[in-house]
Amino acid sequence: MWRPARNLFIFGGFAMLVWLAGCFTEVGNAGDENLVTPQFKIDYTNNPTVLPKAAANSLDSDSIQILRFYLLVNEASYSVLDSVTGLSTEKYLWAEDSSSDPVDFSGTDPKAVLRTEKIGVQTPERLTMEFKVSSHPDLRPDSIDFENYFGMGYLKGTYGLGPTPKKFLFSLPSRKELNMQYSKAALMSWFKNNSYNCQFTFFASKWVSGVDLSKADSVRDMTGRAIVVLDTVHNPILYKTLLDSFYKSFNTLNISD
């Protein structure tokens, strides 16, 4: 259910006007159309008090690295006001009748991206990105090879210092729909040269901040490699903590399901 986007968010104890990381591309366009280009990034900044102008794909530390992280995009909806009637009209982007498009926040899957779309010249009043997670059963670790595991239902990564970091799989909230709200102020911060260059960011270090993953129990995959699985069956207490933090680790705190 959509809720009005808030213009003030809290990061590190500070209230701030909505600001979303943007990576602008110099795009010119005809006067009757604007473009919308979505980008998905992982930022490793520890507990950011302000959102950076561009998400960093290089690590600030080597304590965590996300190798694969997929969400499915149902569609995006935005509203525009009719200058004559004053009525709001709902419009849609990336909408298909029966399919969802996967996006990979880690940027390692070149096929898991969204196309650029055209919209009119009216300024959107807000934007709602409608994500969902690929449905998946609880994982049987002895049935998978971690190095070649690309399932969209689990976030795949490593953590720990040194040459042999520990490998982990985190179960995303199965069958959940995540509606991320962005305000008019956020949209205008993305806009340059007839293009909304939208940056959707996941803060990885913020996600695991305060969680001691070294206490997680490990299991063996089908190759005998030690891995950590975080779901309702494996390490359920740590999993619950990380699941709660997951919803608070995007570049908008205005998320509903």
C-alpha positions in Angstrom: 0.0 0.0 0.0 1.4 3.4 -1.0 2.1 5.9 1.7 3.1 9.5 1.0 6.9 9.8 0.9 8.5 11.8 3.7 11.0 14.5 2.9 13.0 14.1 6.2 15.0 11.0 6.9 17.2 10.0 9.9 20.8 8.9 9.3 23.3 8.6 12.2 21.1 10.7 14.4 20.7 13.6 12.0 17.5 14.7 10.2 18.0 15.7 6.6 16.1 16.6 3.5 15.7 13.7 1.2 18.9 13.3 -0.9 19.5 10.2 -3.1 22.8 9.3 -4.6 22.9 10.3 -8.2 25.3 9.5 -11.0 24.4 11.9 -13.7 24.8 11.3 -17.4 24.8 14.1 -19.9 21.8 13.3 -22.0 20.0 15.8 -24.2 16.5 15.1 -25.4 13.6 16.6 -27.4 11.5 19.1 -25.6 8.4 16.8 -25.4 10.1 13.9 -23.6 12.3 13.3 -20.6 14.3 10.1 -19.9 14.4 7.9 -16.8 17.5 5.8 -16.3 17.7 3.5 -13.2 20.9 2.5 -11.6 21.4 0.0 -8.8 24.4 0.2 -6.5 26.0 -1.2 -3.4 27.8 1.3 -1.1 30.2 0.1 1.6 30.3 3.3 3.6 30.1 2.6 7.3 27.0 4.1 8.9 26.7 7.1 6.5 25.4 10.3 8.2 24.8 11.8 4.8 24.1 10.0 1.5 27.1 10.4 -0.9 26.7 11.9 -4.4 27.7 8.6 -5.9 27.5 5.1 -4.5 31.0 3.6 -4.1 31.6 0.1 -5.4 35.0 -0.1 -3.9 35.3 -1.2 -0.3 36.1 1.1 2.5 37.1 -2.0 4.4 37.3 -5.6 3.5 35.0 -6.9 6.2 32.1 -7.5 3.9 31.6 -7.8 0.1 28.3 -8.6 -1.7 28.8 -10.8 -4.7 25.2 -11.1 -5.9 22.1 -9.4 -4.7 18.9 -9.5 -6.8 15.5 -7.9 -6.5 12.7 -8.2 -9.0 11.1 -5.0 -10.3 7.3 -5.3 -10.8 7.0 -1.7 -12.0 7.5 1.9 -10.9 4.6 4.3 -10.5 4.7 8.0 -10.4 2.1 10.8 -10.3 1.8 14.1 -12.2 -0.5 17.0 -11.6 -2.7 18.4 -14.4 -1.9 22.1 -14.5 -5.5 22.9 -15.6 -7.7 20.6 -13.4 -5.2 20.2 -10.5 -6.0 16.5 -10.5 -3.3 13.8 -10.0 -2.7 11.1 -12.7 -0.9 7.8 -12.0 1.5 6.6 -14.6 3.8 3.6 -14.8 7.4 2.6 -15.8 8.8 -0.9 -16.6 5.3 -2.4 -16.3 4.7 -5.7 -17.9 1.5 -7.7 -17.8 2.8 -10.9 -16.1 6.6 -10.5 -15.6 9.1 -9.0 -13.3 12.5 -7.8 -14.3 15.5 -8.8 -12.2 18.1 -6.2 -11.2 21.5 -7.1 -9.6 22.6 -4.4 -7.1 26.2 -5.8 -7.1 26.5 -5.0 -10.8 28.1 -8.3 -11.7 25.3 -9.5 -13.9 25.1 -7.4 -17.0 21.7 -8.9 -18.0 20.0 -7.9 -14.8 19.4 -4.2 -15.6 16.4 -2.1 -16.5 16.0 -0.2 -19.8 15.8 3.6 -20.1 12.3 4.8 -20.5 10.7 8.0 -21.8 8.2 10.1 -19.8 6.5 13.5 -20.5 7.8 16.9 -19.5 5.5 17.2 -16.5 7.4 17.0 -13.2 6.6 13.8 -11.2 5.3 14.5 -7.7 6.7 11.2 -6.3 8.0 7.8 -7.4 7.3 4.4 -6.0 9.6 1.5 -6.9 7.7 -1.8 -6.5 10.2 -4.7 -5.8 9.6 -8.3 -4.9 11.9 -11.2 -4.0 12.1 -14.4 -6.1 10.2 -17.1 -4.2 12.6 -19.8 -2.8 12.5 -22.7 -0.4 14.8 -23.0 2.6 18.3 -23.9 1.3 19.8 -27.3 1.5 23.5 -26.4 1.7 24.7 -29.9 0.7 22.8 -29.5 -2.6 24.7 -26.3 -3.9 28.1 -25.3 -4.9 28.7 -21.9 -3.3 31.1 -20.6 -6.0 28.6 -21.3 -8.8 25.4 -20.5 -6.9 23.4 -17.7 -8.5 20.0 -18.2 -7.0 18.0 -14.9 -6.8 16.4 -15.7 -3.5 19.6 -15.5 -1.4 22.1 -12.6 -1.1 25.6 -14.0 -1.6 28.7 -12.5 -0.1 31.8 -12.8 2.0 32.9 -11.3 5.3 36.0 -11.1 7.5 39.5 -9.9 7.2 42.5 -11.7 5.7 43.0 -13.8 2.5 40.3 -16.3 3.3 37.1 -14.4 4.2 34.0 -16.5 5.2 31.4 -17.1 2.6 27.7 -16.6 3.4 24.2 -16.8 1.9 21.4 -14.6 3.4 17.7 -15.5 2.6 15.9 -12.5 1.3 12.3 -12.0 2.6 10.5 -14.6 0.4 7.3 -13.5 -1.3 7.6 -10.0 0.2 6.7 -7.0 -1.9 8.9 -3.9 -1.1 7.5 -0.5 -2.1 10.2 2.1 -1.9 9.0 5.7 -1.8 10.9 8.7 -3.2 9.6 12.3 -3.0 9.5 15.1 -5.5 12.6 16.6 -3.8 14.5 13.3 -4.5 13.3 13.2 -8.1 14.5 16.7 -8.7 17.9 15.9 -7.2 18.3 13.3 -10.0 17.3 15.6 -12.8 19.8 17.0 -15.3 19.6 17.7 -19.0 16.2 16.2 -19.6 17.1 13.0 -17.7 16.2 11.5 -14.3 19.3 9.4 -13.5 17.8 7.4 -10.6 20.2 5.8 -8.1 18.9 3.0 -5.9 21.5 2.2 -3.3 22.0 -0.6 -0.7 24.4 0.2 2.2 26.1 -3.1 2.9 28.3 -2.1 5.8 25.4 -0.3 7.5 23.3 -3.5 7.0 25.8 -5.7 9.1 26.8 -2.9 11.5 26.7 -4.2 15.1 26.2 -7.9 14.0 28.9 -10.4 14.9 28.9 -12.7 12.0 31.9 -14.6 13.4 29.4 -16.3 15.8 27.4 -17.8 13.0 27.5 -21.6 12.7 28.8 -22.9 9.4 27.8 -25.9 7.3 29.3 -27.6 4.3 28.2 -27.2 0.7 28.3 -30.0 -1.9 32.0 -29.5 -2.5 32.8 -29.7 1.3 33.5 -26.0 1.5 32.5 -24.3 4.8 29.8 -21.7 4.3 27.4 -19.7 6.5 23.7 -19.9 5.7 21.4 -17.2 7.3 17.7 -18.1 7.2 14.9 -19.3 9.4 16.5 -22.8 9.7 20.2 -21.9 9.9 21.4 -19.2 12.5 17.8 -18.0 13.0 18.6 -15.4 15.7 21.3 -13.7 13.6 19.0 -14.0 10.6 16.2 -12.1 12.4 18.6 -9.3 13.3 19.9 -8.9 9.8 16.4 -9.1 8.3 15.3 -6.2 10.5 18.4 -4.2 9.4 17.8 -5.1 5.8 14.8 -2.8 5.5 16.8 0.2 7.0 19.8 -0.1 4.7 18.5 1.5 1.4 18.8 5.1 0.4 15.2 5.7 1.4 13.8 4.8 4.8 10.2 5.1 3.5 9.6 1.4 2.7 6.3 -0.5 3.0 5.2 -4.0 2.1 
